Amino acid sequence: MSLPSSPPNLQLNLQPNLQPIPVTIVTGFLGAGKTTLLRSLVQRRQARRLALLINEFGEATIDGDLVRATSGDAGGQVRIHDFSHGLIAYGDDEHFVPTMLALAARRAQVDHVLIETSGLALPTAVMESLQTPALAAHFILDATLAVVDTPLLLDNRFRRGSGADGAVADMFERQLEYADVVVLNKIDDLNEDLLLDAEHRVRACAPNVRFLELAYKAQLDIRLALGLRLHQPTLQAHQHTYTHVRMPGAEASVLSDQGRLNGHAHSGLGAHSHGVATHRHFHEQDPGWLSFTLRSQSPQPADKLRQAIAEAARSEPILRTKGFVRTLEGKRPQLVQGVRTRVTINTDAANENAETDKSELVFIGYHPSRSKVAALLSELTGTHWK
């Protein structure tokens, strides 16, 4: 993990009398599209100088590399710090507070901090840490955004059940519970009725969510993500220049103009605070959630690999797959993104100039068998995976 350099006598260089740095937390279940949304925010940052802390559950830092490719020509205005192997700001994370203090020591160079949590983490760990004596003088929570894979929501994939289904539903519901803003993602093929259905499902799961936003093409207006000031200590700080449209309730008719769903769609509910007392519940990592990495030295037949990954998700409780692979078509790495059995393989700007002689995939699931997945990929692609 790359940590910012800390100047000598760090505490002496901090200036708590300055305006605290706003922090936006981006949460959401595995494969919701958090990283893609962050990449679009980086592209639309305007003159903002951003620091991004990106947490991945596995050992590889794929998401951080993707965001770095987006900000490659930012001239130092976007700084990215990777947090792999575990959950950011949770009890055994020794890097979060030092990283934040180092950012505070460079207050004049940072306008906003974005923290992407792992898809298997609750945002509350970061929220509580921001209110500790070590960080409270230097940072203030701007808002917590929960990104939702809308087609999966509509397909009842977050409905409560047993085993993996119960674990997924529990995590999904609690991520929404602590969010200020829910972002409905992957909605380009959905009509107005389906969007309203998704909105009702979100409200039923988390009635205190304050805003609902739509991310067409995984893009969100920068003004709807940063600078919301939802946790300022005074009501005067909660000001917006957007038109607030109340989302339809159970007895409301369908909106004739779907464009009104875009922008700040105020829920009409009272503000809810995120004080330390509100978030005593501290999620302990479920030991059933596992991540492992498989590698192959052989060029991959793209179509067969896509089918093999989908078959692995059908036969094993694999919920997320990501990585880069070398295909038979050439040495340029192809980006693999899989959410359950939905798998895409294509060229991505993160590695458009890179060459590689191997393939690497990260699998995340609930009690998955590494050996079975490796055997399945090897059999269906005709290459060796281990």
C-alpha positions in Angstrom: 0.0 0.0 0.0 1.3 3.4 -0.9 1.1 5.8 2.0 1.6 9.6 1.8 4.9 10.7 3.3 4.4 12.2 6.8 6.5 15.2 7.7 8.5 15.3 11.0 6.5 16.3 14.1 3.3 15.6 12.2 1.0 16.9 15.0 2.9 20.2 15.0 2.1 20.7 11.3 -1.6 20.1 11.6 -3.7 23.3 11.9 -7.1 22.4 13.3 -8.2 26.0 13.1 -8.5 25.6 9.4 -11.8 24.6 7.8 -12.0 20.8 8.1 -11.6 18.8 4.9 -14.9 17.3 3.7 -15.0 13.5 3.3 -17.3 11.5 1.1 -17.7 7.8 1.7 -18.7 5.6 -1.2 -20.2 2.3 -0.1 -22.1 -0.5 -1.9 -22.2 -4.2 -2.3 -19.7 -6.2 -4.5 -20.0 -5.2 -8.1 -22.3 -2.3 -7.7 -20.1 0.0 -9.8 -18.4 2.1 -7.1 -15.1 2.3 -8.9 -16.6 3.2 -12.2 -18.6 5.9 -10.5 -15.5 7.2 -8.8 -13.6 7.3 -12.2 -16.4 9.5 -13.6 -16.2 11.8 -10.6 -12.5 12.2 -11.0 -13.0 13.1 -14.7 -15.6 15.7 -13.6 -13.7 17.1 -10.6 -13.2 20.5 -12.3 -10.5 22.3 -10.2 -10.9 20.1 -7.1 -7.8 18.5 -5.6 -8.9 15.1 -4.5 -7.4 12.4 -2.3 -8.9 8.9 -2.9 -8.6 6.0 -0.4 -9.6 2.8 -2.2 -10.2 -0.4 -0.2 -10.3 -3.8 -1.8 -11.1 -7.0 0.0 -8.5 -9.1 -1.9 -4.8 -8.9 -2.3 -4.8 -7.2 -5.7 -5.2 -3.4 -6.2 -7.2 -3.5 -9.4 -9.6 -0.7 -8.6 -6.8 1.6 -7.6 -5.1 1.0 -10.9 -8.3 1.8 -12.8 -8.8 5.1 -11.1 -5.1 6.0 -11.6 -5.5 5.5 -15.3 -8.4 8.0 -15.3 -6.4 10.6 -13.3 -3.1 10.0 -15.1 -2.9 13.6 -16.5 -4.2 15.3 -13.4 -0.9 17.0 -12.6 -0.8 15.8 -9.0 -4.4 17.0 -8.3 -5.6 13.5 -7.6 -3.8 11.3 -5.1 -4.7 7.7 -4.7 -3.9 5.4 -1.7 -4.6 1.7 -1.8 -5.9 -0.3 1.1 -5.9 -4.0 0.4 -6.2 -7.1 2.6 -9.1 -6.3 4.8 -11.6 -3.6 5.7 -10.6 0.1 5.9 -10.8 1.7 9.3 -11.9 -1.5 11.0 -10.3 -2.6 14.2 -7.1 -4.2 12.8 -6.4 -1.5 10.2 -3.3 0.4 11.3 -3.0 2.5 8.2 -6.2 4.6 8.0 -5.6 7.2 10.7 -1.9 7.8 9.8 -2.9 8.2 6.2 -5.6 10.7 7.1 -3.3 12.7 9.4 -0.8 12.9 6.6 -3.5 14.3 4.3 -4.4 16.8 7.1 -0.8 17.9 7.2 -1.1 18.8 3.5 -4.4 20.6 4.0 -3.6 23.3 1.5 -3.2 20.7 -1.2 -6.4 18.7 -0.6 -10.0 20.0 -1.2 -11.9 16.8 -0.7 -11.3 13.2 0.4 -13.2 10.3 -1.2 -13.2 6.9 0.5 -14.3 3.8 -1.4 -15.0 1.0 1.1 -14.8 -2.7 0.3 -18.0 -4.2 -1.0 -18.0 -6.3 2.2 -17.7 -3.4 4.6 -20.1 -1.1 6.3 -19.4 2.7 6.1 -19.8 3.0 9.8 -16.2 2.2 10.6 -15.0 5.2 8.7 -17.8 7.4 9.9 -16.9 6.6 13.6 -13.2 7.1 13.0 -13.8 10.5 11.5 -15.4 11.5 14.8 -12.5 10.4 17.0 -10.3 13.0 18.7 -7.5 12.2 16.3 -9.4 13.2 13.2 -12.5 15.2 14.2 -10.6 18.6 14.2 -9.3 18.0 10.6 -12.1 16.3 8.7 -15.9 16.4 8.5 -18.2 13.9 6.8 -19.8 15.5 3.8 -22.1 12.6 2.9 -22.2 8.8 2.6 -23.2 7.5 -0.8 -24.4 3.9 -1.4 -24.2 2.6 -4.9 -26.8 0.0 -5.9 -26.7 -2.5 -8.8 -30.3 -1.8 -9.8 -30.9 -4.8 -12.1 -29.9 -7.1 -9.3 -32.1 -5.3 -6.8 -35.1 -5.7 -9.2 -34.2 -9.3 -9.7 -34.6 -9.9 -6.0 -30.9 -10.8 -5.5 -30.8 -8.9 -2.2 -33.8 -10.7 -0.7 -33.3 -12.4 2.6 -32.7 -16.2 2.6 -30.3 -18.7 4.1 -26.5 -19.1 3.6 -25.0 -16.8 1.1 -28.3 -15.1 0.3 -28.8 -14.2 4.0 -25.3 -12.8 4.2 -25.7 -10.8 1.0 -29.1 -9.3 2.1 -27.8 -8.4 5.6 -24.8 -6.6 4.2 -26.8 -4.8 1.5 -29.5 -3.6 3.8 -27.0 -2.3 6.4 -25.0 -0.4 3.8 -28.2 1.4 2.7 -29.2 2.0 6.3 -26.2 4.2 7.0 -26.3 6.1 3.7 -27.4 9.7 3.1 -27.6 9.2 -0.7 -28.5 6.1 -2.7 -27.2 6.0 -6.2 -29.2 3.8 -8.6 -26.5 2.5 -11.0 -26.6 0.3 -14.2 -30.0 1.8 -15.2 -29.5 2.6 -18.8 -31.9 -0.1 -20.0 -34.6 0.5 -17.4 -37.8 2.3 -18.0 -39.6 4.7 -15.6 -41.8 2.0 -14.0 -38.8 -0.1 -13.1 -36.9 2.9 -11.7 -39.9 3.7 -9.5 -40.0 0.1 -8.4 -36.4 0.3 -7.5 -37.0 3.5 -5.6 -39.8 1.9 -3.6 -37.6 -1.1 -2.7 -34.8 1.2 -1.5 -37.3 3.2 0.6 -38.7 0.0 2.1 -35.2 -1.2 3.0 -33.9 2.1 4.2 -36.6 4.7 4.8 -34.2 7.3 6.2 -32.2 7.7 3.0 -32.3 11.5 2.3 -31.6 11.6 -1.5 -32.0 9.2 -4.4 -29.9 9.8 -7.5 -29.7 8.2 -10.9 -26.4 7.4 -12.5 -26.9 7.0 -16.3 -23.8 5.4 -17.9 -22.3 5.2 -14.4 -22.0 8.9 -14.3 -23.1 11.3 -11.6 -23.0 15.1 -11.6 -20.1 16.2 -9.4 -22.5 18.6 -7.6 -24.7 15.7 -6.6 -21.8 13.9 -5.0 -19.4 16.4 -3.5 -20.0 19.5 -1.4 -23.4 18.3 -0.1 -22.6 19.4 3.5 -25.1 17.0 5.0 -23.2 16.8 8.3 -22.3 20.4 9.0 -23.0 21.4 12.6 -25.4 24.1 11.7 -28.6 24.1 9.6 -27.3 27.1 7.7 -24.6 25.0 6.1 -27.2 22.7 4.6 -28.0 24.7 1.5 -28.4 23.6 -2.1 -29.1 25.4 -5.4 -30.9 22.4 -6.9 -34.6 21.9 -7.3 -35.8 19.4 -4.6 -38.5 17.1 -6.0 -40.2 14.8 -3.5 -40.0 11.2 -4.6 -43.4 9.6 -5.2 -44.7 7.6 -2.2 -46.8 4.5 -2.2 -50.0 6.4 -3.2 -48.4 8.8 -5.7 -48.8 8.4 -9.4 -45.9 7.8 -11.8 -44.0 10.9 -12.7 -44.7 11.9 -16.3 -41.3 13.5 -16.6 -38.6 11.1 -15.6 -36.0 13.8 -15.8 -37.3 15.0 -12.5 -35.8 11.9 -11.0 -32.4 13.3 -11.8 -30.6 15.7 -9.5 -31.5 16.0 -5.8 -34.7 14.1 -5.2 -35.5 14.9 -1.6 -37.2 12.2 0.3 -39.2 14.7 2.5 -37.9 12.9 5.6 -36.3 14.6 8.4 -32.5 14.8 8.6 -30.9 11.9 10.4 -27.6 12.3 12.2 -24.6 10.0 12.2 -23.2 10.6 15.6 -20.9 8.1 17.3 -23.8 7.0 19.5 -25.9 6.1 16.4 -23.2 3.8 15.1 -22.2 1.6 18.0 -22.9 -1.4 15.8 -19.4 -2.4 14.5 -19.6 -5.0 11.8 -17.2 -7.9 12.3 -15.9 -9.5 9.2 -17.9 -12.6 8.4 -15.3 -15.4 8.1 -17.5 -16.9 5.4 -16.5 -14.2 2.9 -13.4 -15.2 1.1 -11.2 -13.8 -1.6 -8.6 -15.6 -3.7 -6.5 -14.9 -6.8 -6.0 -17.3 -9.7 -3.3 -16.9 -12.3 -2.4 -18.4 -15.7 0.7 -18.0 -17.8 -1.2 -19.0 -21.0 -3.1 -16.6 -23.4 -6.8 -17.0 -22.9 -9.6 -17.7 -25.4 -11.8 -14.8 -24.4 -15.2 -16.3 -25.1 -14.3 -19.6 -23.4 -13.0 -17.7 -20.4 -16.1 -15.6 -20.1 -18.3 -18.8 -20.1 -15.9 -20.4 -17.6 -16.2 -17.5 -15.2 -20.0 -17.6 -15.5 -20.1 -21.3 -14.9 -17.9 -20.9 -11.9 -20.4 -18.4 -10.4 -23.2 -20.9 -11.1 -21.5 -23.9 -9.4 -19.8 -22.0 -6.6 -21.0 -19.0 -4.5 -18.9 -16.5 -6.4 -20.4 -13.0 -6.3 -17.6 -10.9 -7.8 -14.8 -11.5 -10.3 -12.3 -8.9 -11.6 -8.8 -8.7 -13.0 -6.8 -8.5 -16.2 -6.1 -11.3 -18.6 -4.0 -11.8 -21.7 -6.1 -13.1 -24.6 -5.2 -14.9 -27.8 -6.0 -11.7 -29.7 -2.8 -9.9 -28.5 -0.6 -8.9 -25.6 -2.7 -5.9 -24.5 -4.4 -6.9 -21.2 -8.2 -7.2 -21.2 -10.2 -6.0 -18.2 -12.5 -8.7 -16.7 -15.5 -7.6 -14.7 -17.9 -10.2 -13.3 -21.0 -9.8 -11.1 -22.3 -13.3 -10.4 -22.9 -14.8 -13.9 -22.7 -11.5 -15.7 -19.2 -11.2 -17.1 -17.6 -8.8 -19.5 -14.1 -8.8 -21.0 -12.8 -5.8 -22.9 -9.9 -3.4 -23.3 -9.6 -0.8 -20.6 -7.7 2.5 -20.5 -6.0 1.4 -17.3 -3.7 -1.0 -19.3 -4.0 0.2 -22.8 -0.2 0.6 -23.2 0.8 -2.3 -21.0 1.9 -5.7 -22.0 1.7 -8.8 -20.0 2.5 -12.5 -20.3 0.1 -13.7 -17.6 -3.5 -13.4 -16.5 -4.7 -12.7 -13.0 -8.3 -12.9 -11.6 -9.7 -12.1 -8.2 -12.7 -14.1 -7.0 -14.8 -13.1 -4.0 -17.6 -15.2 -2.6 -19.2 -16.8 0.4 -17.4 -20.1 1.2 -16.2 -20.6 -2.3 -13.8 -23.5 -3.2 -10.6 -22.2 -4.8 -9.6 -25.6 -6.1 -12.9 -26.2 -7.7 -12.9 -22.8 -9.5 -9.3 -23.3 -10.7 -10.2 -26.8 -12.0 -13.3 -25.5 -13.8 -11.4 -22.6 -15.5 -8.6 -24.9 -16.5 -11.0 -27.5 -18.0 -13.3 -25.0 -19.9 -10.5 -22.8 -21.3 -8.0 -25.5 -22.0 -5.3 -23.6 -20.1 -3.8 -24.0 -16.7 -5.1 -21.9 -13.8 -3.7 -22.1 -10.3 
